[in-house]
Amino acid sequence: MEGFLMKKYAIVYCEHQFGSMDGKTANGLVRDSGLYEIVAVIDSTKAGQDAGEVLDQKKNGIPICKNLQDAIASAKEKPNYFILGIAPANAFLQKEERQVIIEAMEAGMHIINPLQEFLTEDEEMMALAKRYGVTIRDIRKPRPKKEWTLFTGRILQVKTPVVAVLGTDGACGKRTTAMIVAKEMQKRGYKAAFVATGQTGLIQGASYGFAMDAFPLQYMIGELEREVVRAYETERPDMIIVEGQGALSHPAYVSSAGILKGARPQAVILQHPPKRKVLGDFPFVEMPTVESEIGLIEHFGKTKVVAITLNHEGMTDDELKRTIDEYERKFRMPVTDVLKYGADKVVDRLIDYFPSLQKHEVAVS
């Protein structure tokens, strides 16, 4: 059985997708593994490379392997968890993925499944888990329906500033930016609570949140309100930072609307990949402009976009710097890439924007 004190060494499966949009769960875990120590990544198309070097041009000692057997042999510690690190648009299991999960259970690994297809409702998978003495955790699986909540209005009593990191597309870095901003706030002595709204943040061990896209829209609003209020009442933080999903303008997703309704953020950070010309998983739809997305967010959410953060995919360092300068002149707000340059500009802006944060900034070295 899964032990409470068991050290969690995990192999992350990301065949054909590591470093890409649909590999965002694996990418996030390699950058910030949270509860787990990642001992190997599976992607045969990049086998033999270092996972950190592929993602961020910085070696991190995590090998990329061609298959499960290679990953087990390459791991410095014996893996006891297997995390499905892919995030396809349809979020359902493919035949070859099903087979490798079975092989991981045979090897004694607990299964972490972030897909919409719940393995705990799969009789064969549960029988195999029982046979091999391992557990299966469906990250997106909602709590029982009878516990779901509608919007109550309690969010209106939250006195702490709420900031949402929204985007112009799916898989463009919203969670990464939200977590880096939260860490920079904490570094400066503020108590920042992070509310996850997707599977990766939950795997990383976020104290608050749920997978919004597993809920009907009517309930996702109330459920998010409940999580923000819970963070407020539990920690009385200086700031609550909510991870965004998709984009408000996105034709396929509605979670951003639920975030603006359920969390009622007073400020928004907009994440944008300047080189992306069409929506990631929907190449027949052009990307929205930064101007149009800001206008839509501010009108729909009755809030203010206070900073822009960039995803540097496909950009040279010179292009990134020129784009930052251009956007700052054009939009008259701080613009940065938090992975390349950190979150100082964004946090400075938030402190300037919210008077309650100016009263007790504490420098922490």
N, C-alpha and C positions, 0 to 999 in steps of 0.2 A: 504493500500500500504506500501511497504518497506520504512521506514523513514531513512533519512540520519543520524539523530542524535539518532536513536533508539539503545539502548544498545543491543548487540547481544548475547543472551543466547542460547546455542545450545545443543541439544541432538545428540549424534553420534551413528549411527546404525552399529553394527559390529557382527551380530549373527554368532556364531560358530568360529569366526576368531580373536577376540581381543587378542593381544599379539603374533599373528602368522604373517607369511609373507604376507598372503592375507589380513591381517588387518592393513597394513602399514599406510594407511591414518588415521585411528583412532589412531594408536599408535603415529604417528607424532603429531596429534592435541592434544593428552593428554599431550605430553611432551612440546609442544610449540603451544598454541592455536591461536596465532596471533590475528586476528580480532575478535575472538569469546571468550566468557567465556563458557567453557564446563561444563554443569550442570549434565550430566549423560551419561553413555555409555550403550547401549543395547547389551547384549550377555548372553542368558539364561544359557549357560554352565558355566559361572563364576559369576552368580548372587549372590549378597550379599557381594562380595569382593570389595576392594578399587582398582581403576584403576591404581594408581601410584604404589601400592604395587605389583600388578600383573606384571607390566612392568619392574620396576626398584627397587623393594624391598623398596620403600619409599612412605609412604602414602601421597596422595595429596587431599583427601576429595572428590574425584569424585566417586560417587557410580556406580557400575555395576548392571544393572537391568535386569529382566527377559523378559520384553516386554515394549511397548510404554506407556501403562497405568501406569505401575510401575515406569517408568522413569519420567513421568510427576509428579506423586505423590511424588517421592523422591527428585526432584529438589528443591534447595533452592530458586531459582528465576524462575519465569514462563518462560519456553522456548518459543522463537519465531522463532527459526531456527531448521531445521532437516537436518543433514548432513549424507549422505550415506558414511560410513567410510570403506567400504570394497574395495579391489582392486584385483578382480579375474583376472586371466590371460586373459580370453576372454572379460572381461570388459563389459558384457551385463547383463541386469536386469533379475532376476528370479521372478517367480510368487509371491512368498511370500514377496519379497522385494517391488514389485509393490503395493501390498496390504497395507503394512505398510506405504509407502509413501502417499497413499490415506488417510489413517487414520491420518497421521501427518497434512495433509492439512485440513482435517475436524476439527482438533484441533487448527487450525489457525497458523500453522508454515510455514514459507518460506522454500523452498526446495533447498538444495545445492547438485547437482548431479555430481560426478566426473567420471562417466562411459562414455564409447564410445557411448552408446545408448542415444541419445539426447531427453530429455523429452519435450523440447520446440518445437519438431517436432511431438509430440504425441497429436492428437486431443483430446482424452479423458482426458489426464492429463492437458492440457491447459484449457479445459472447466471446470474441477474441480478447478483449480487454480483461475480462474475467479470467479466461484461461491463462493469460500471461501475467496476471497480477499487477496490471497497470491501470491508470485512470485516464479518462478523456474529459477535457474541459472545452466546452463550446463557448468561446468568448462573447459571441453576439447573442447568445440565447437570452431572451428577456426573462425577468422574474415572472412569477405566476400572474395571469391576467387579472385575477381578483384583487391584486395589489396595485394595479396601474392607477395613476392619478391624472385627473384633468387639471387644467390651470386653476389656481385658487386665488391668485392675487397676492400671495405672501411675498413674492419677489419685490413688491412695491415697498415692503418694510425693510429691505436690505439696505443698510447704510454704507456698506463698503463699495467703493468703485468697482464696477464690473467692466472688463475689457474683453472683446471677442477678436480673435484673429481669423478673419474671413479671407476669401481668395477670389481669383478670377477663373479658377478651374479646379478640378479634383487633382489630388496627388501633386500639389505644387509646393508643399513645404509648410503648410499652416501649423501642423502639430509641432514640427521641429522648431519653428519660430516661437510658438507659444511657450514651449518648454525652456528655450534659451532665454527668453524675456523673463520668465518666472525665476530662473536661476540667477539672472543678473539682479533682479529685485532682491532676492534673498542674500546675495553677496553684499548688497548695500545696506543690509540690516532690516529690510522689510519682510513681513510675513506675507507671502504670496501663495494663494491656494490655486491649484490647477485642476480644471474640470475637463476630463477626457470625454470626447463624443464619438470616438471610433475605436476600432479593435486594437490598434497598435499601442495607444496610450494605456489601455486596460491591461494588455500583456505586460507592459513596462511597470505596472503596479500603481497606477494612479489611485489616489484615495477616494476620488469622487468621479462620477460619470457613468456612462453606459453607451452601448452602441446604438446611436439614434436611428440608423437606417433599418433596424430590426423592428421598429415600432410604427404603428399607424400614426399619421401626422397629428391627429387630434390628441393622441396620448403623449407623443414625443415632447410636445410643448410643456405639458404638465410635469412629465418626468424630469425634463431638464430644469424646470423651475425648482422642483423638489431637491435636485442635486446641488444647485447653486445655494439654495436656502440652507441645506444641510452643511455645506462648506462654511457658510457664514456663521451659523449657530454653533458649529463644532469648534472652529478656530478663531473666530473674530479676526480674520486676516486684514491686512492693510489693502489688499487688492485681490480680486478673483479674476483669473484669466481662463477664458473658455476657448477650447479648441474649435475651429471651424470645420465645416464639411462642404465639399463641392464648391458651388458658387451660387449666389442668389439668382444670377441670370441664367444658370445652367438649365437646359431644357429637360434634363433627365432626373435631376435631384431636387429635393425640397428641404433638406436638412437646414440649410442656411436660413430659410424663412422660420423654421422652428427655433433656431438659436436666437434670432432677433426677437421673436415673440416670447420665448421661454426665459431667456437670460436677461433681456432688456438692457443690453450693454450701453453705458454712457459714452464709450469710445470704442473705435474699431481700428485695428491694424490691418491693412490690406496687403496680402501676399500675392505676388505676380511674377510669372516667368516671361520676361520680355521677348524671348526668341520663339516662344510657342505661337504658331500662327493659327492652329485649329485646336479644338478641344481634344484632350488626350485620348480618350476612348471613343470619341465621336468625331472622326476626321471630316465629316461632311458639314460640320458647324464651325464657323470662324470664331476665334477668341473674341471676347468682349474687349473694348478699350478700357484703360484705367479710368478715364473720365466717366464713361457710361456706368461702370460698376460702382464708382464712388457715388454718383448721382442716385443710382438705384438704392444702394444701401442706406444713404442718408434720408432719402424720401420714405422708403418702406419702414425702416427701423427707427425713424426719428432720433438719429444718433449722429455722431461726427467721426469721420475717418481722420485720424490724427497723425498717422505715419504710414509709409509704404515700405514693405520689405520685399526684396527680390530673390528669385530663384535663378542661379547663374547657369542653368543647364544650357549647353551649346554656346556659351559666351567666353571670350577671352577676358583676361584681367583688364585689358585696356577698354574693351567694349563695356564691361561692367562699370568701370569708373566713369566712363563718358555718359552712360545711361543714368547713373546716380546723379551726376551733375545736372543733366538735362531735366530729369524728373523733379529735382529740388527747385530748379528755376521755374518750371512749369506749374507745379502743384503747390509750391510754397509750404512744404512740410518736410520733416526729416525723411530721408530715403537711405536705405542701407541693405546689405546682404549679411544677415546675422551669422551665417556659417563662415563667411570670409572675414568679416570685420567686427563681429560681436554685436551686442545689443545696447551699447552705451547710448547711442543717439535716440533709440526708441524709449529707453527708460528715462532719459533726461526729459523727453517730450511728455511722457506720462506724468512725471513729477511736476512739470510745469503746468500741465492741464488740470490736474486734480489738487486743489488747495489742501485737502486733508493729508496729502503725501508730503507737502512742503513743511509741515509742522514738526515732523520727527524723523527726518532722514538721519540715519546712523551709518557712518562709514565703517565698513568691516574689511580688513585687509585679507 
